[in-house]
Amino acid sequence: MMSIYDDPEPLDRAVAEERLASADPDVVTETLVSMSLHATDWRWVQAQCAEAASHPALQVRSIVPICFGHLARIHGTIDWNVVEPVLARLGTEPRLAGQVESARDDFEVFLGRRGRNDLGRVG
């Protein structure tokens, strides 16, 4: 089965906040992706992603590293003090290790560093 990329529509912040409070993981996931691709306030989006990293649904937690990668690519920056603890926590979940590694690859390409290396040092 082929996966088709679907670029979610831009949302204004009030709509995004309402959707992020949804009980439907699909709605939350789509909203995080939309905001990471289209919102101009990258710090606010980063904060929403960091909060979503504690969501009970694996689907939502798994999109967080991908959204961090989008922020790095589009805005050319992230707040390492926010992102590193989130990725470290998510990286302990075996099913999320690949997404965390992909985010670190994006950081290396778009920010010139991976963040924490395998030894736990910032590099």
DONU-369639 format. One line per field, with one value per atom (N, C-alpha, C, CB): x, y, z; atom name; residue number from 1. Coordinates in nm, 3 decimals. Glycine has a CB too. Example, Ala and Ser with C-alpha at 12.3 -4.5 7.8 and 13.67 -1.06 7.14 Angstrom:
<pts>
u <- 1.319, 1.230, 1.320, 1.131, 1.285, 1.367, 1.290, 1.408
v <- -0.569, -0.450, -0.330, -0.447, -0.225, -0.106, 0.003, -0.060
w <- 0.780, 0.780, 0.780, 0.905, 0.708, 0.714, 0.787, 0.572
at <- N, CA, C, CB, N, CA, C, CB
i <- 1, 1, 1, 1, 2, 2, 2, 2
</pts>
This chain:
<pts>
u <- 0.083, 0.000, 0.088, -0.095, 0.063, 0.143, 0.089, 0.147, 0.179, 0.140, 0.138, 0.238, 0.033, 0.020, 0.035, -0.117, 0.125, 0.147, 0.031, 0.280, -0.025, -0.136, -0.093, -0.265, -0.081, -0.041, -0.163, 0.024, -0.166, -0.284, -0.295, -0.279, -0.419, -0.446, -0.393, -0.596, -0.348, -0.309, -0.430, -0.250, -0.405, -0.509, -0.472, -0.531, -0.572, -0.536, -0.522, -0.644, -0.459, -0.421, -0.543, -0.342, -0.650, -0.769, -0.827, -0.875, -0.833, -0.883, -0.787, -0.900, -0.658, -0.559, -0.571, -0.417, -0.586, -0.600, -0.722, -0.608, -0.831, -0.954, -0.930, -1.071, -0.864, -0.839, -0.739, -0.788, -0.642, -0.545, -0.609, -0.432, -0.722, -0.795, -0.889, -0.875, -0.892, -0.981, -0.943, -0.977, -1.042, -1.019, -0.978, -1.144, -0.986, -0.955, -0.808, -1.045, -0.728, -0.585, -0.558, -0.519, -0.645, -0.628, -0.633, -0.735, -0.726, -0.742, -0.619, -0.870, -0.573, -0.456, -0.332, -0.431, -0.313, -0.198, -0.199, -0.195, -0.311, -0.321, -0.296, -0.459, -0.344, -0.325, -0.178, -0.408, -0.110, 0.034, 0.113, 0.089, 0.082, 0.153, 0.122, 0.114, -0.004, -0.042, 0.033, -0.192, 0.034, 0.099, 0.250, 0.069, 0.310, 0.455, 0.494, 0.507, 0.403, 0.430, 0.393, 0.358, 0.292, 0.236, 0.242, 0.098, 0.249, 0.244, 0.375, 0.214, 0.366, 0.485, 0.548, 0.452, 0.471, 0.522, 0.577, 0.411, 0.702, 0.760, 0.774, 0.896, 0.795, 0.807, 0.675, 0.851, 0.564, 0.434, 0.410, 0.322, 0.441, 0.423, 0.512, 0.456, 0.636, 0.728, 0.672, 0.866, 0.615, 0.555, 0.436, 0.511, 0.355, 0.241, 0.289, 0.150, 0.394, 0.451, 0.508, 0.561, 0.578, 0.636, 0.525, 0.718, 0.416, 0.302, 0.241, 0.196, 0.230, 0.172, 0.258, 0.151, 0.384, 0.473, 0.430, 0.615, 0.340, 0.286, 0.145, 0.286, 0.099, -0.036, -0.046, -0.070, -0.161, -0.173, -0.169, -0.302, -0.201, -0.203, -0.063, -0.304, -0.016, 0.114, 0.118, 0.144, 0.009, 0.001, 0.038, -0.141, -0.009, 0.021, 0.167, -0.073, 0.212, 0.352, 0.448, 0.380, 0.411, 0.502, 0.518, 0.453, 0.424, 0.434, 0.521, 0.295, 0.541, 0.615, 0.756, 0.623, 0.838, 0.972, 0.967, 1.050, 0.871, 0.857, 0.826, 0.745, 0.740, 0.708, 0.829, 0.591, 0.908, 1.031, 1.123, 1.104, 1.130, 1.210, 1.158, 1.213, 1.025, 0.967, 1.005, 0.813, 0.997, 1.032, 1.178, 1.008, 1.267, 1.408, 1.427, 1.492, 1.358, 1.372, 1.315, 1.303, 1.197, 1.128, 1.183, 0.980, 1.212, 1.252, 1.401, 1.180, 1.473, 1.617, 1.663, 1.675, 1.574, 1.610, 1.511, 1.616, 1.554, 1.469, 1.528, 1.458, 1.454, 1.507, 1.553, 1.399, 1.684, 1.740, 1.697, 1.893, 1.683, 1.645, 1.505, 1.655, 1.420, 1.285, 1.285, 1.187, 1.349, 1.342, 1.421, 1.394, 1.539, 1.623, 1.556, 1.753, 1.499, 1.435, 1.317, 1.388, 1.245, 1.131, 1.181, 1.049, 1.281, 1.333, 1.397, 1.434, 1.465, 1.526, 1.419, 1.608, 1.308, 1.199, 1.132, 1.094, 1.103, 1.039, 1.131, 0.998, 1.260, 1.357, 1.364, 1.491, 1.309, 1.307, 1.194, 1.293, 1.102, 0.993, 1.042, 0.861, 1.058, 1.113, 1.041, 1.110, 0.910, 0.835, 0.856, 0.687, 0.920, 0.943, 1.089, 0.896, 1.176, 1.319, 1.349, 1.397, 1.278, 1.301, 1.263, 1.223, 1.152, 1.110, 1.208, 0.969, 1.257, 1.355, 1.482, 1.386, 1.525, 1.646, 1.624, 1.685, 1.506, 1.476, 1.482, 1.337, 1.430, 1.436, 1.582, 1.360, 1.663, 1.806, 1.875, 1.878, 1.835, 1.888, 1.850, 1.837, 1.723, 1.679, 1.759, 1.529, 1.784, 1.861, 2.001, 1.869, 2.060, 2.196, 2.197, 2.251, 2.099, 2.092, 2.060, 1.987, 1.959, 1.908, 1.966, 1.760, 2.023, 2.078, 2.227, 2.005, 2.282, 2.425, 2.468, 2.497, 2.372, 2.405, 2.289, 2.437, 2.320, 2.220, 2.157, 2.281, 2.216, 2.170, 2.251, 2.017, 2.187, 2.260, 2.304, 2.172, 2.429, 2.476, 2.449, 2.626, 2.497, 2.469, 2.522, 2.527, 2.619, 2.676, 2.603, 2.824, 2.501, 2.424, 2.482, 2.412, 2.588, 2.647, 2.585, 2.802, 2.579, 2.532, 2.643, 2.489, 2.607, 2.713, 2.664, 2.766
v <- -0.118, 0.000, 0.124, 0.000, 0.216, 0.336, 0.445, 0.386, 0.510, 0.622, 0.750, 0.635, 0.827, 0.951, 1.066, 0.959, 1.159, 1.275, 1.372, 1.345, 1.411, 1.505, 1.629, 1.441, 1.742, 1.866, 1.928, 1.964, 1.928, 1.984, 2.134, 1.955, 2.180, 2.323, 2.404, 2.347, 2.528, 2.616, 2.644, 2.749, 2.659, 2.688, 2.814, 2.568, 2.892, 3.004, 2.948, 3.120, 3.025, 2.978, 2.938, 3.084, 3.013, 2.981, 2.846, 3.091, 2.822, 2.692, 2.582, 2.695, 2.607, 2.506, 2.471, 2.557, 2.572, 2.545, 2.459, 2.675, 2.488, 2.408, 2.264, 2.469, 2.248, 2.114, 2.036, 2.124, 2.105, 2.036, 1.980, 2.132, 2.034, 1.986, 1.869, 2.100, 1.829, 1.722, 1.589, 1.710, 1.506, 1.369, 1.275, 1.316, 1.323, 1.240, 1.255, 1.281, 1.149, 1.158, 1.200, 1.025, 1.162, 1.203, 1.355, 1.138, 1.417, 1.563, 1.630, 1.607, 1.580, 1.638, 1.624, 1.571, 1.506, 1.481, 1.572, 1.334, 1.580, 1.666, 1.812, 1.651, 1.854, 1.992, 2.021, 2.021, 1.930, 1.951, 1.961, 1.837, 1.875, 1.880, 2.011, 1.760, 2.049, 2.174, 2.293, 2.196, 2.298, 2.411, 2.409, 2.409, 2.292, 2.286, 2.325, 2.146, 2.305, 2.342, 2.485, 2.249, 2.541, 2.668, 2.784, 2.647, 2.757, 2.866, 2.944, 2.810, 3.071, 3.155, 3.161, 3.295, 3.135, 3.140, 3.003, 3.184, 2.978, 2.846, 2.811, 2.840, 2.909, 2.879, 2.825, 3.005, 2.884, 2.837, 2.695, 2.931, 2.670, 2.535, 2.436, 2.534, 2.474, 2.387, 2.354, 2.455, 2.451, 2.429, 2.334, 2.563, 2.348, 2.258, 2.116, 2.306, 2.103, 1.970, 1.909, 1.979, 1.990, 1.940, 1.890, 2.050, 1.962, 1.919, 1.790, 2.030, 1.781, 1.663, 1.539, 1.689, 1.557, 1.443, 1.358, 1.492, 1.410, 1.333, 1.281, 1.421, 1.295, 1.251, 1.100, 1.292, 1.050, 0.904, 0.823, 0.874, 0.885, 0.811, 0.809, 0.874, 0.689, 0.674, 0.752, 0.526, 0.752, 0.824, 0.971, 0.812, 1.033, 1.175, 1.191, 1.233, 1.108, 1.118, 1.095, 1.017, 1.007, 0.973, 1.087, 0.850, 1.179, 1.289, 1.403, 1.341, 1.407, 1.518, 1.533, 1.498, 1.427, 1.446, 1.492, 1.316, 1.443, 1.483, 1.632, 1.401, 1.679, 1.823, 1.906, 1.851, 1.857, 1.928, 1.938, 1.857, 1.832, 1.835, 1.937, 1.698, 1.946, 2.049, 2.189, 2.034, 2.212, 2.344, 2.378, 2.349, 2.280, 2.303, 2.337, 2.180, 2.264, 2.286, 2.421, 2.174, 2.454, 2.574, 2.700, 2.562, 2.694, 2.815, 2.824, 2.820, 2.714, 2.715, 2.724, 2.829, 2.691, 2.694, 2.614, 2.839, 2.575, 2.518, 2.561, 2.360, 2.547, 2.573, 2.440, 2.641, 2.419, 2.291, 2.258, 2.295, 2.360, 2.335, 2.279, 2.462, 2.302, 2.246, 2.111, 2.344, 2.105, 1.988, 1.868, 2.024, 1.891, 1.779, 1.691, 1.831, 1.749, 1.661, 1.583, 1.744, 1.644, 1.576, 1.458, 1.674, 1.481, 1.371, 1.262, 1.425, 1.302, 1.202, 1.112, 1.270, 1.171, 1.093, 1.005, 1.187, 1.063, 0.984, 0.873, 1.075, 0.899, 0.801, 0.676, 0.863, 0.683, 0.563, 0.469, 0.602, 0.515, 0.430, 0.361, 0.514, 0.229, 0.160, 0.190, 0.012, 0.208, 0.234, 0.376, 0.210, 0.462, 0.600, 0.630, 0.696, 0.533, 0.555, 0.601, 0.427, 0.546, 0.584, 0.728, 0.493, 0.774, 0.912, 1.008, 0.933, 0.971, 1.055, 1.064, 0.999, 0.952, 0.953, 1.038, 0.809, 1.030, 1.113, 1.262, 1.078, 1.298, 1.438, 1.481, 1.459, 1.397, 1.430, 1.443, 1.322, 1.360, 1.373, 1.508, 1.259, 1.549, 1.680, 1.792, 1.700, 1.779, 1.882, 1.893, 1.851, 1.778, 1.780, 1.849, 1.636, 1.818, 1.876, 2.026, 1.803, 2.063, 2.200, 2.293, 2.198, 2.235, 2.319, 2.298, 2.292, 2.197, 2.172, 2.095, 2.299, 2.042, 1.959, 1.865, 2.045, 1.754, 1.652, 1.669, 1.515, 1.749, 1.754, 1.655, 1.724, 1.579, 1.480, 1.363, 1.429, 1.324, 1.207, 1.082, 1.219, 0.970, 0.843, 0.838, 0.730, 0.922, 0.922, 1.021, 0.956, 1.087, 1.177, 1.318, 1.120, 1.345, 1.479, 1.561, 1.473, 1.690, 1.777, 1.788, 1.916, 1.767, 1.770, 1.829, 1.632
w <- 0.000, 0.000, 0.000, 0.120, -0.088, -0.099, -0.007, -0.245, 0.062, 0.149, 0.066, 0.270, 0.083, 0.009, 0.107, -0.065, 0.075, 0.160, 0.145, 0.126, 0.256, 0.257, 0.336, 0.320, 0.268, 0.332, 0.398, 0.230, 0.532, 0.598, 0.575, 0.748, 0.577, 0.557, 0.674, 0.539, 0.648, 0.758, 0.847, 0.703, 0.976, 1.074, 1.151, 1.170, 1.188, 1.276, 1.418, 1.269, 1.503, 1.636, 1.720, 1.708, 1.714, 1.793, 1.751, 1.778, 1.623, 1.573, 1.614, 1.419, 1.602, 1.641, 1.788, 1.610, 1.873, 2.016, 2.045, 2.094, 1.977, 1.994, 1.949, 1.914, 1.835, 1.782, 1.867, 1.638, 1.925, 2.011, 2.137, 2.048, 2.177, 2.294, 2.261, 2.356, 2.136, 2.092, 2.156, 1.939, 2.175, 2.224, 2.110, 2.294, 1.987, 1.870, 1.834, 1.749, 1.848, 1.816, 1.671, 1.842, 1.579, 1.439, 1.426, 1.350, 1.496, 1.492, 1.553, 1.567, 1.666, 1.732, 1.643, 1.869, 1.587, 1.501, 1.378, 1.457, 1.311, 1.193, 1.229, 1.128, 1.345, 1.388, 1.415, 1.513, 1.483, 1.509, 1.379, 1.595, 1.285, 1.156, 1.084, 1.068, 1.080, 1.015, 1.076, 1.025, 1.209, 1.275, 1.252, 1.426, 1.252, 1.232, 1.090, 1.262, 0.997, 0.858, 0.823, 0.766, 0.890, 0.845, 0.944, 0.807, 1.073, 1.172, 1.173, 1.312, 1.197, 1.201, 1.340, 1.154, 1.443, 1.581, 1.618, 1.681, 1.577, 1.597, 1.744, 1.530, 1.831, 1.974, 2.030, 2.052, 1.988, 2.034, 1.984, 1.986, 1.859, 1.802, 1.877, 1.650, 1.900, 1.973, 2.111, 1.985, 2.179, 2.312, 2.303, 2.374, 2.199, 2.182, 2.155, 2.066, 2.077, 2.050, 2.177, 1.941, 2.256, 2.381, 2.473, 2.450, 2.478, 2.561, 2.505, 2.568, 2.374, 2.311, 2.330, 2.162, 2.364, 2.386, 2.505, 2.407, 2.587, 2.701, 2.674, 2.826, 2.553, 2.516, 2.534, 2.369, 2.578, 2.597, 2.466, 2.668, 2.353, 2.226, 2.163, 2.129, 2.134, 2.068, 1.937, 2.041, 1.864, 1.736, 1.753, 1.677, 1.858, 1.883, 1.924, 1.992, 2.017, 2.061, 1.946, 2.174, 1.853, 1.743, 1.642, 1.672, 1.637, 1.541, 1.595, 1.506, 1.725, 1.786, 1.728, 1.937, 1.723, 1.665, 1.519, 1.675, 1.445, 1.304, 1.295, 1.234, 1.383, 1.385, 1.425, 1.480, 1.520, 1.556, 1.434, 1.673, 1.356, 1.234, 1.135, 1.169, 1.122, 1.034, 1.081, 1.029, 1.211, 1.264, 1.234, 1.417, 1.249, 1.219, 1.072, 1.256, 0.986, 0.842, 0.799, 0.764, 0.847, 0.801, 0.866, 0.828, 0.996, 1.069, 1.094, 1.201, 1.070, 1.087, 1.231, 1.011, 1.324, 1.466, 1.547, 1.517, 1.664, 1.768, 1.901, 1.757, 2.006, 2.140, 2.197, 2.233, 2.196, 2.241, 2.383, 2.232, 2.469, 2.608, 2.620, 2.688, 2.523, 2.521, 2.451, 2.452, 2.336, 2.250, 2.305, 2.113, 2.357, 2.403, 2.508, 2.457, 2.615, 2.714, 2.656, 2.832, 2.565, 2.503, 2.420, 2.414, 2.337, 2.255, 2.340, 2.155, 2.446, 2.535, 2.595, 2.647, 2.636, 2.695, 2.589, 2.759, 2.473, 2.367, 2.316, 2.250, 2.316, 2.268, 2.353, 2.261, 2.475, 2.559, 2.520, 2.705, 2.437, 2.388, 2.260, 2.362, 2.263, 2.146, 2.015, 2.170, 2.020, 1.896, 1.843, 1.919, 1.921, 1.877, 1.844, 1.983, 1.863, 1.841, 1.698, 1.871, 1.601, 1.461, 1.434, 1.369, 1.491, 1.472, 1.540, 1.528, 1.658, 1.727, 1.644, 1.868, 1.589, 1.505, 1.379, 1.466, 1.320, 1.202, 1.237, 1.145, 1.354, 1.396, 1.411, 1.531, 1.470, 1.486, 1.349, 1.572, 1.253, 1.117, 1.059, 1.027, 1.078, 1.030, 1.096, 1.056, 1.226, 1.296, 1.237, 1.446, 1.207, 1.151, 1.015, 1.138, 0.932, 0.798, 0.804, 0.713, 0.882, 0.877, 0.984, 0.890, 1.091, 1.197, 1.218, 1.326, 1.151, 1.161, 1.285, 1.158, 1.361, 1.476, 1.505, 1.600, 1.570, 1.599, 1.737, 1.588, 1.820, 1.959, 2.039, 1.970, 2.123, 2.204, 2.117, 2.321, 2.134, 2.061, 2.144, 2.027, 2.101, 2.169, 2.311, 2.090, 2.344, 2.478, 2.569, 2.472, 2.517, 2.600, 2.609, 2.736, 2.537, 2.538, 2.427, 2.523, 2.448, 2.342, 2.240, 2.396, 2.114, 2.012, 1.883, 1.986
at <- N, CA, C, CB, N, CA, C, CB, N, CA, C, CB, N, CA, C, CB, N, CA, C, CB, N, CA, C, CB, N, CA, C, CB, N, CA, C, CB, N, CA, C, CB, N, CA, C, CB, N, CA, C, CB, N, CA, C, CB, N, CA, C, CB, N, CA, C, CB, N, CA, C, CB, N, CA, C, CB, N, CA, C, CB, N, CA, C, CB, N, CA, C, CB, N, CA, C, CB, N, CA, C, CB, N, CA, C, CB, N, CA, C, CB, N, CA, C, CB, N, CA, C, CB, N, CA, C, CB, N, CA, C, CB, N, CA, C, CB, N, CA, C, CB, N, CA, C, CB, N, CA, C, CB, N, CA, C, CB, N, CA, C, CB, N, CA, C, CB, N, CA, C, CB, N, CA, C, CB, N, CA, C, CB, N, CA, C, CB, N, CA, C, CB, N, CA, C, CB, N, CA, C, CB, N, CA, C, CB, N, CA, C, CB, N, CA, C, CB, N, CA, C, CB, N, CA, C, CB, N, CA, C, CB, N, CA, C, CB, N, CA, C, CB, N, CA, C, CB, N, CA, C, CB, N, CA, C, CB, N, CA, C, CB, N, CA, C, CB, N, CA, C, CB, N, CA, C, CB, N, CA, C, CB, N, CA, C, CB, N, CA, C, CB, N, CA, C, CB, N, CA, C, CB, N, CA, C, CB, N, CA, C, CB, N, CA, C, CB, N, CA, C, CB, N, CA, C, CB, N, CA, C, CB, N, CA, C, CB, N, CA, C, CB, N, CA, C, CB, N, CA, C, CB, N, CA, C, CB, N, CA, C, CB, N, CA, C, CB, N, CA, C, CB, N, CA, C, CB, N, CA, C, CB, N, CA, C, CB, N, CA, C, CB, N, CA, C, CB, N, CA, C, CB, N, CA, C, CB, N, CA, C, CB, N, CA, C, CB, N, CA, C, CB, N, CA, C, CB, N, CA, C, CB, N, CA, C, CB, N, CA, C, CB, N, CA, C, CB, N, CA, C, CB, N, CA, C, CB, N, CA, C, CB, N, CA, C, CB, N, CA, C, CB, N, CA, C, CB, N, CA, C, CB, N, CA, C, CB, N, CA, C, CB, N, CA, C, CB, N, CA, C, CB, N, CA, C, CB, N, CA, C, CB, N, CA, C, CB, N, CA, C, CB, N, CA, C, CB, N, CA, C, CB, N, CA, C, CB, N, CA, C, CB, N, CA, C, CB, N, CA, C, CB, N, CA, C, CB, N, CA, C, CB, N, CA, C, CB, N, CA, C, CB, N, CA, C, CB, N, CA, C, CB, N, CA, C, CB, N, CA, C, CB, N, CA, C, CB, N, CA, C, CB, N, CA, C, CB, N, CA, C, CB
i <- 1, 1, 1, 1, 2, 2, 2, 2, 3, 3, 3, 3, 4, 4, 4, 4, 5, 5, 5, 5, 6, 6, 6, 6, 7, 7, 7, 7, 8, 8, 8, 8, 9, 9, 9, 9, 10, 10, 10, 10, 11, 11, 11, 11, 12, 12, 12, 12, 13, 13, 13, 13, 14, 14, 14, 14, 15, 15, 15, 15, 16, 16, 16, 16, 17, 17, 17, 17, 18, 18, 18, 18, 19, 19, 19, 19, 20, 20, 20, 20, 21, 21, 21, 21, 22, 22, 22, 22, 23, 23, 23, 23, 24, 24, 24, 24, 25, 25, 25, 25, 26, 26, 26, 26, 27, 27, 27, 27, 28, 28, 28, 28, 29, 29, 29, 29, 30, 30, 30, 30, 31, 31, 31, 31, 32, 32, 32, 32, 33, 33, 33, 33, 34, 34, 34, 34, 35, 35, 35, 35, 36, 36, 36, 36, 37, 37, 37, 37, 38, 38, 38, 38, 39, 39, 39, 39, 40, 40, 40, 40, 41, 41, 41, 41, 42, 42, 42, 42, 43, 43, 43, 43, 44, 44, 44, 44, 45, 45, 45, 45, 46, 46, 46, 46, 47, 47, 47, 47, 48, 48, 48, 48, 49, 49, 49, 49, 50, 50, 50, 50, 51, 51, 51, 51, 52, 52, 52, 52, 53, 53, 53, 53, 54, 54, 54, 54, 55, 55, 55, 55, 56, 56, 56, 56, 57, 57, 57, 57, 58, 58, 58, 58, 59, 59, 59, 59, 60, 60, 60, 60, 61, 61, 61, 61, 62, 62, 62, 62, 63, 63, 63, 63, 64, 64, 64, 64, 65, 65, 65, 65, 66, 66, 66, 66, 67, 67, 67, 67, 68, 68, 68, 68, 69, 69, 69, 69, 70, 70, 70, 70, 71, 71, 71, 71, 72, 72, 72, 72, 73, 73, 73, 73, 74, 74, 74, 74, 75, 75, 75, 75, 76, 76, 76, 76, 77, 77, 77, 77, 78, 78, 78, 78, 79, 79, 79, 79, 80, 80, 80, 80, 81, 81, 81, 81, 82, 82, 82, 82, 83, 83, 83, 83, 84, 84, 84, 84, 85, 85, 85, 85, 86, 86, 86, 86, 87, 87, 87, 87, 88, 88, 88, 88, 89, 89, 89, 89, 90, 90, 90, 90, 91, 91, 91, 91, 92, 92, 92, 92, 93, 93, 93, 93, 94, 94, 94, 94, 95, 95, 95, 95, 96, 96, 96, 96, 97, 97, 97, 97, 98, 98, 98, 98, 99, 99, 99, 99, 100, 100, 100, 100, 101, 101, 101, 101, 102, 102, 102, 102, 103, 103, 103, 103, 104, 104, 104, 104, 105, 105, 105, 105, 106, 106, 106, 106, 107, 107, 107, 107, 108, 108, 108, 108, 109, 109, 109, 109, 110, 110, 110, 110, 111, 111, 111, 111, 112, 112, 112, 112, 113, 113, 113, 113, 114, 114, 114, 114, 115, 115, 115, 115, 116, 116, 116, 116, 117, 117, 117, 117, 118, 118, 118, 118, 119, 119, 119, 119, 120, 120, 120, 120, 121, 121, 121, 121, 122, 122, 122, 122, 123, 123, 123, 123
</pts>
